[in-house]
Amino acid sequence: MPLEVLRLQSLYADITVVGQPVTDGPAHVPGTEGLPGDLAIATGRPVLTVPHSGSFKTIGRTVMVAWNGSRESARAVTDALPILQRAKTVYVVGANLRSSVPALDISTHLARHGVKVETKTFHAEDTSVGAALVSQITDLGADLVVMGAYGHSRFNEFVFGGVTRHLLNHMTVPTLFAH
């Protein structure tokens, strides 16, 4: 029910802002575990998800773009472009890319739009990409993450885990998801 109501209202908004789903305890609302990602998929609109813990004095000053060269990543960057143009620093972070070219290409694209961008790539061997990205958020001092949601089928995400699900469960800063 919450997805259907929000889906309808989100169709008429530039962005939808929701809280991070609480997955246990008395604040848990059944059926909302994947709400931000589900909403991004259902509407094609960006969804800004705010963590249920913490306080956020700034949002969008230092932005980390989680880049994997997918259609969903490109959509997230396009949806977030007005925010990225106003940011003090944008880090394009590519994880486990076959080469650094895709991250450099999107960085060049962003620079053409006046974005102050730095590119960082890494290979996550001993940990999941999701855990490595959460670590990068802290290392870079990011106050906003921009990423594509559910680049793989929901079944594969459920069975094998996934970056979207990991970030939804372990987010430390507001995150803009797009699909």
C-alpha positions in Angstrom: 0.0 0.0 0.0 2.7 2.6 0.8 4.4 2.0 -2.5 1.2 2.5 -4.5 0.3 5.8 -2.8 3.8 7.1 -3.1 4.2 5.9 -6.7 1.1 7.8 -7.7 2.2 11.0 -6.0 5.8 10.7 -7.2 4.7 10.8 -10.8 3.9 14.5 -10.3 7.1 15.5 -8.5 10.7 16.2 -9.6 12.1 14.2 -6.7 10.6 12.1 -3.9 12.1 12.3 -0.4 11.6 9.3 1.9 13.2 8.0 5.1 15.4 4.9 5.2 13.1 1.9 5.9 13.4 0.6 9.5 13.8 -3.2 9.1 13.2 -4.3 12.7 11.7 -3.1 16.0 8.5 -1.2 16.7 9.0 1.4 14.0 9.1 -1.4 11.3 6.3 -1.1 8.7 5.9 -4.4 6.8 6.4 -4.2 3.1 8.6 -1.1 3.1 12.0 -2.8 3.3 13.0 -1.9 -0.3 10.7 1.1 -0.7 13.2 3.7 -2.0 14.5 1.3 -4.7 11.0 0.0 -5.5 9.8 3.6 -5.8 12.6 4.5 -8.2 11.8 1.5 -10.4 8.1 2.1 -10.3 8.2 5.8 -11.2 11.4 6.5 -13.1 11.8 9.4 -10.8 14.8 10.1 -8.5 14.3 9.1 -4.8 16.2 10.9 -2.1 16.5 8.6 0.9 17.4 10.0 4.3 19.0 7.7 6.9 16.9 7.0 10.0 19.9 7.7 12.2 22.1 10.8 12.3 21.8 14.5 11.6 22.7 16.1 8.4 23.8 19.7 8.5 24.7 19.8 4.8 23.5 17.8 1.9 25.1 18.1 -1.5 28.2 20.0 -0.7 30.5 16.9 -1.1 28.8 14.3 -3.3 30.0 10.8 -4.1 28.6 9.4 -7.4 28.7 5.5 -7.3 29.5 4.8 -10.9 29.4 1.4 -12.6 28.8 2.5 -16.2 25.2 1.3 -16.2 22.0 2.9 -17.6 20.9 3.3 -14.0 24.1 5.1 -13.0 23.7 7.4 -16.0 20.1 8.1 -15.1 21.1 9.0 -11.5 23.8 11.4 -12.7 21.4 13.1 -15.1 18.7 13.4 -12.4 21.2 14.8 -9.9 22.9 17.2 -12.3 21.4 20.4 -10.7 22.7 19.2 -7.3 26.1 18.2 -8.8 26.6 21.6 -10.4 26.1 23.3 -7.1 28.4 20.9 -5.1 31.7 22.1 -3.8 33.3 18.7 -4.8 31.9 15.7 -6.7 33.8 12.3 -6.5 33.0 9.8 -9.2 33.8 6.5 -7.6 34.1 3.4 -9.8 34.3 0.0 -8.2 35.4 -3.2 -10.0 35.4 -1.6 -13.4 37.2 -3.4 -16.2 39.1 -0.2 -16.8 39.0 3.4 -15.5 37.7 4.7 -18.8 34.0 4.6 -17.9 34.6 6.7 -14.8 36.8 9.1 -16.7 34.2 9.5 -19.4 31.4 10.4 -17.0 33.8 12.8 -15.2 34.5 14.5 -18.5 30.8 14.7 -19.2 30.2 16.3 -15.8 33.1 18.7 -16.2 31.5 19.9 -19.4 28.4 20.8 -17.3 30.5 22.9 -14.9 30.8 20.2 -12.2 34.0 20.2 -10.1 34.8 16.5 -10.3 37.5 14.1 -9.2 37.6 10.4 -10.2 38.5 7.5 -8.0 38.5 3.9 -8.9 39.1 0.8 -6.8 38.9 -2.9 -6.8 37.0 -4.6 -4.0 38.4 -8.0 -3.5 38.1 -8.8 0.2 34.8 -7.1 0.7 31.6 -6.4 -1.1 31.3 -3.4 -3.4 28.5 -2.1 -1.1 30.7 -2.3 2.0 33.6 -0.7 0.1 31.3 2.2 -1.1 30.1 2.8 2.5 33.8 3.1 3.5 34.4 5.5 0.7 31.6 7.7 1.9 33.4 8.2 5.1 36.9 8.5 3.6 35.7 11.2 1.1 33.6 13.1 3.7 30.6 12.8 1.4 27.3 14.3 2.6 25.3 12.8 -0.4 25.5 9.7 -2.5 24.1 9.5 -6.0 23.7 6.0 -7.5 21.6 3.9 -9.8 19.2 1.5 -8.1 18.9 -2.2 -8.9 21.0 -2.6 -12.0 20.4 -6.4 -11.7 17.1 -8.2 -11.5 15.5 -8.0 -8.1 15.8 -11.8 -7.8 19.6 -11.7 -8.3 19.8 -8.8 -5.8 17.8 -10.9 -3.3 19.8 -14.1 -3.8 23.3 -12.7 -4.2 23.0 -9.5 -2.3 23.6 -6.3 -4.1 24.9 -2.8 -3.8 21.5 -1.1 -3.7 20.3 -3.3 -0.9 23.6 -2.9 1.0 23.4 0.9 0.8 19.7 0.9 1.8 20.6 -1.2 4.9 23.8 0.6 5.8 23.4 4.2 4.6 25.2 6.8 6.6 24.3 9.9 4.5 21.3 10.8 2.3 21.3 8.9 -1.0 19.7 9.7 -4.3 18.6 6.5 -6.1 17.4 6.4 -9.7 16.5 3.6 -12.0 
